[in-house]
Amino acid sequence: MPILPAALCLFLAVCGQAGAATPLVIYGDADYPPYSYVENGQLKGIYTEIVREAAQSMPQYAVQLRPVPWKRGVLMLQTGDAFALYPPYSWRSERPYVRYSMPLLTEQLVVLCNLDVLARRKLQQWPADYAGLRIGVNAGFLLGDATQMATLRTEKVVLDTAKGTRANLLKLIRGRIDCYVSDRLSAQWELQRIRRAGPAGTPLPAIEETVQLSSQQGYLGFTERQPATHPYRDDFIAQFNAAIVTHA
């Protein structure tokens, strides 16, 4: 068998690599049903399906989707240890290390409160009527930009973080927090799961939606840090955005 010259071997190796799909990992929120969550060890949800379908139309990239706790995922974007994460909202001044894709989906944020609180006061204006109340939010979740957060502090709204929608709803049901800010669909979906998991015929304490906050769009967020680690970033973003527009 003839021995190939070293230069030819190198050329063939480079060509082989050029034709191979580039492997990369995209992280998704592990506890944000029905949008992004883990079930039976698999990452599922509405955002997961949107990202997966777009990635499947980009054969030059071998995309693996992995779940991650939201707060950790945001930190990984900040340090550059994660290439991409879904579904952050667009808070550009608060997260300057993130570049955003085309919007994937629109969510409606609402404030849910238990009846004990509603029996004590009227909750109509956000955040003025919520002064002194303990408001649950998901860990790593931003309620607004710096101006909005300053308003919450001025109104003496107390934010209480917990890992994920289910944990916050259980705290709300048990009276450990007064209200909870959540996407409406996510809260409704998780409440149904909590009811199904409880003893048959046992009613849950009532929870009511008090006010509707502004809608927010979810994105695929890409790290701006360590650009040399992700030399394909600009090309991937352009192709991903094109895929989102095509499949919209």
C-alpha positions as a printed NumPy array, in Angstrom:
array([[  0.   ,   0.   ,   0.   ],
       [  1.555,   3.357,  -1.046],
       [  2.489,   5.841,   1.648],
       [  0.828,   9.225,   1.217],
       [  2.995,  12.338,   1.488],
       [  2.637,  14.233,   4.763],
       [  1.238,  17.313,   3.001],
       [ -1.488,  15.238,   1.363],
       [ -2.366,  13.596,   4.684],
       [ -2.711,  17.028,   6.274],
       [ -4.885,  18.242,   3.391],
       [ -7.21 ,  15.249,   3.687],
       [ -7.471,  15.719,   7.467],
       [ -8.365,  19.385,   7.106],
       [-10.98 ,  18.598,   4.454],
       [-12.482,  15.945,   6.673],
       [-12.72 ,  18.373,   9.553],
       [-14.225,  21.055,   7.313],
       [-17.036,  18.728,   6.347],
       [-17.847,  17.693,   9.919],
       [-20.617,  19.351,  11.902],
       [-19.393,  21.717,  14.617],
       [-20.443,  20.403,  18.053],
       [-21.866,  22.918,  20.516],
       [-24.056,  22.975,  23.62 ],
       [-27.104,  25.156,  24.234],
       [-28.472,  25.274,  27.772],
       [-32.157,  25.506,  28.676],
       [-33.865,  26.402,  31.957],
       [-34.333,  23.156,  33.896],
       [-37.401,  24.311,  35.833],
       [-39.677,  26.584,  33.802],
       [-42.611,  24.447,  32.643],
       [-44.252,  24.346,  30.176],
       [-41.588,  26.373,  28.386],
       [-38.38 ,  24.606,  29.405],
       [-38.152,  21.796,  31.942],
       [-36.841,  18.313,  32.655],
       [-39.135,  15.295,  32.629],
       [-37.87 ,  11.734,  32.947],
       [-34.347,  12.993,  32.406],
       [-35.233,  14.746,  29.13 ],
       [-35.231,  18.477,  28.426],
       [-38.688,  19.397,  27.142],
       [-40.961,  22.406,  26.706],
       [-42.189,  24.969,  24.191],
       [-38.893,  26.866,  23.97 ],
       [-36.999,  23.586,  23.773],
       [-39.007,  22.534,  20.719],
       [-38.518,  25.934,  19.053],
       [-34.745,  25.818,  19.574],
       [-34.514,  22.149,  18.58 ],
       [-36.452,  22.678,  15.342],
       [-34.3  ,  25.661,  14.373],
       [-31.089,  23.748,  15.152],
       [-32.195,  20.778,  13.064],
       [-32.322,  23.047,  10.004],
       [-28.612,  23.891,  10.522],
       [-26.792,  20.634,   9.646],
       [-23.346,  22.217,   9.889],
       [-23.856,  22.392,  13.663],
       [-24.309,  19.392,  15.95 ],
       [-26.355,  20.994,  18.735],
       [-26.831,  19.342,  22.1  ],
       [-29.477,  20.743,  24.46 ],
       [-28.749,  20.482,  28.179],
       [-30.781,  21.582,  31.225],
       [-29.321,  23.92 ,  33.827],
       [-30.698,  25.737,  36.892],
       [-31.576,  29.208,  35.668],
       [-29.38 ,  31.23 ,  38.011],
       [-26.372,  29.041,  37.195],
       [-27.067,  29.307,  33.47 ],
       [-27.102,  33.112,  33.615],
       [-23.799,  33.053,  35.518],
       [-22.329,  30.761,  32.846],
       [-23.279,  33.31 ,  30.183],
       [-21.634,  36.019,  32.27 ],
       [-18.363,  34.112,  32.561],
       [-18.429,  32.783,  28.999],
       [-18.623,  29.156,  30.153],
       [-21.906,  28.73 ,  28.26 ],
       [-22.304,  29.54 ,  24.57 ],
       [-26.072,  30.023,  24.71 ],
       [-29.026,  29.799,  27.111],
       [-32.786,  30.037,  26.74 ],
       [-35.086,  31.83 ,  27.439],
       [-33.766,  35.121,  28.928],
       [-35.76 ,  38.311,  28.596],
       [-33.987,  41.241,  26.97 ],
       [-32.461,  43.284,  29.808],
       [-29.511,  44.705,  27.859],
       [-28.255,  47.234,  30.402],
       [-28.475,  44.708,  33.254],
       [-26.885,  41.889,  31.237],
       [-24.428,  43.549,  28.836],
       [-22.637,  40.228,  28.389],
       [-25.605,  38.723,  26.486],
       [-26.414,  38.995,  22.78 ],
       [-29.98 ,  38.117,  21.895],
       [-31.524,  36.147,  19.063],
       [-34.765,  37.004,  17.351],
       [-37.629,  36.778,  19.875],
       [-38.905,  33.224,  20.245],
       [-42.16 ,  33.709,  22.136],
       [-44.172,  36.315,  24.05 ],
       [-45.04 ,  35.681,  27.699],
       [-47.502,  37.535,  29.921],
       [-46.288,  38.354,  33.416],
       [-48.875,  38.48 ,  36.202],
       [-48.899,  38.832,  39.986],
       [-50.577,  35.954,  41.848],
       [-51.568,  36.365,  45.494],
       [-53.179,  34.221,  48.177],
       [-56.581,  35.053,  49.638],
       [-55.191,  35.9  ,  53.084],
       [-53.439,  38.898,  51.572],
       [-56.444,  39.889,  49.471],
       [-58.609,  39.839,  52.602],
       [-56.349,  42.456,  54.208],
       [-55.875,  44.926,  51.372],
       [-56.816,  45.827,  47.818],
       [-54.119,  44.988,  45.293],
       [-54.771,  46.962,  42.127],
       [-51.726,  49.14 ,  41.433],
       [-48.268,  47.643,  40.973],
       [-46.078,  48.17 ,  42.883],
       [-47.665,  50.85 ,  45.135],
       [-50.311,  48.549,  46.657],
       [-47.739,  45.81 ,  47.384],
       [-45.57 ,  47.765,  49.828],
       [-44.239,  45.556,  52.588],
       [-45.443,  42.319,  51.007],
       [-43.123,  39.387,  50.383],
       [-43.099,  38.771,  46.617],
       [-41.761,  35.509,  45.246],
       [-39.62 ,  35.433,  42.1  ],
       [-37.609,  32.681,  40.466],
       [-33.877,  32.706,  41.261],
       [-32.007,  34.645,  38.571],
       [-35.224,  36.28 ,  37.311],
       [-35.172,  40.042,  36.676],
       [-38.371,  41.98 ,  37.36 ],
       [-37.22 ,  44.98 ,  35.39 ],
       [-34.378,  47.334,  34.608],
       [-32.466,  49.391,  37.171],
       [-35.162,  52.091,  37.289],
       [-37.94 ,  49.571,  37.882],
       [-35.95 ,  47.784,  40.576],
       [-35.281,  51.119,  42.305],
       [-39.041,  51.766,  42.308],
       [-39.642,  48.412,  44.006],
       [-37.125,  49.296,  46.708],
       [-38.744,  52.71 ,  47.176],
       [-42.138,  51.035,  47.597],
       [-40.547,  48.616,  50.099],
       [-41.512,  45.545,  48.082],
       [-39.625,  42.546,  49.507],
       [-38.392,  40.069,  46.901],
       [-38.038,  36.433,  47.946],
       [-36.285,  34.072,  45.523],
       [-36.809,  30.341,  45.085],
       [-35.7  ,  27.788,  42.524],
       [-38.398,  27.563,  39.885],
       [-42.141,  27.983,  39.455],
       [-43.208,  24.961,  41.502],
       [-41.172,  25.977,  44.558],
       [-42.628,  29.482,  44.508],
       [-46.208,  28.288,  44.059],
       [-45.838,  25.892,  46.991],
       [-44.505,  28.743,  49.126],
       [-47.489,  30.849,  48.053],
       [-49.954,  28.052,  48.86 ],
       [-48.376,  27.548,  52.283],
       [-48.388,  31.265,  53.107],
       [-44.606,  31.653,  53.176],
       [-44.854,  34.431,  50.575],
       [-47.743,  36.822,  49.913],
       [-47.597,  36.985,  46.13 ],
       [-45.619,  35.589,  43.213],
       [-44.65 ,  37.188,  39.894],
       [-44.785,  34.637,  37.088],
       [-45.664,  34.035,  33.496],
       [-49.391,  33.248,  33.477],
       [-49.206,  30.04 ,  31.444],
       [-46.285,  28.666,  33.447],
       [-48.108,  29.244,  36.746],
       [-51.364,  27.708,  35.474],
       [-49.554,  24.655,  34.117],
       [-47.638,  24.046,  37.348],
       [-50.721,  24.559,  39.529],
       [-52.472,  21.791,  37.584],
       [-49.535,  19.481,  38.242],
       [-49.596,  20.313,  41.954],
       [-53.326,  19.579,  42.126],
       [-52.928,  16.241,  40.337],
       [-50.103,  15.238,  42.685],
       [-52.17 ,  15.901,  45.828],
       [-54.717,  13.607,  47.486],
       [-57.897,  13.209,  45.453],
       [-60.647,  15.6  ,  46.484],
       [-58.351,  17.822,  48.542],
       [-58.748,  21.463,  47.422],
       [-55.753,  23.746,  47.31 ],
       [-55.866,  27.151,  48.998],
       [-57.194,  29.691,  46.503],
       [-54.767,  31.839,  44.533],
       [-55.902,  34.807,  42.475],
       [-54.326,  36.888,  39.744],
       [-54.268,  40.493,  40.95 ],
       [-52.591,  42.579,  38.258],
       [-51.172,  41.99 ,  34.819],
       [-47.678,  43.311,  34.222],
       [-46.092,  44.012,  30.869],
       [-45.56 ,  41.149,  28.462],
       [-42.015,  39.928,  27.879],
       [-40.413,  38.07 ,  25.011],
       [-38.104,  35.118,  25.516],
       [-34.896,  34.785,  23.492],
       [-31.94 ,  32.547,  22.93 ],
       [-29.155,  34.443,  24.665],
       [-25.508,  34.141,  23.556],
       [-22.478,  35.016,  25.643],
       [-20.381,  37.998,  24.575],
       [-17.501,  36.763,  26.737],
       [-14.529,  34.626,  25.595],
       [-15.18 ,  35.134,  21.858],
       [-12.187,  32.983,  20.912],
       [-13.886,  29.998,  22.544],
       [-16.865,  30.346,  20.205],
       [-15.473,  31.492,  16.819],
       [-18.658,  30.316,  15.102],
       [-20.936,  32.564,  17.177],
       [-21.781,  35.213,  14.57 ],
       [-22.492,  32.639,  11.882],
       [-24.622,  30.552,  14.233],
       [-26.676,  33.56 ,  15.342],
       [-27.31 ,  34.635,  11.742],
       [-28.4  ,  31.147,  10.719],
       [-30.458,  30.604,  13.855],
       [-32.324,  33.885,  13.33 ],
       [-32.994,  32.943,   9.707],
       [-34.382,  29.587,  10.849],
       [-36.66 ,  31.291,  13.389],
       [-38.044,  33.632,  10.713],
       [-38.56 ,  30.699,   8.334],
       [-40.428,  28.595,  10.879],
       [-42.427,  31.443,  12.438]])
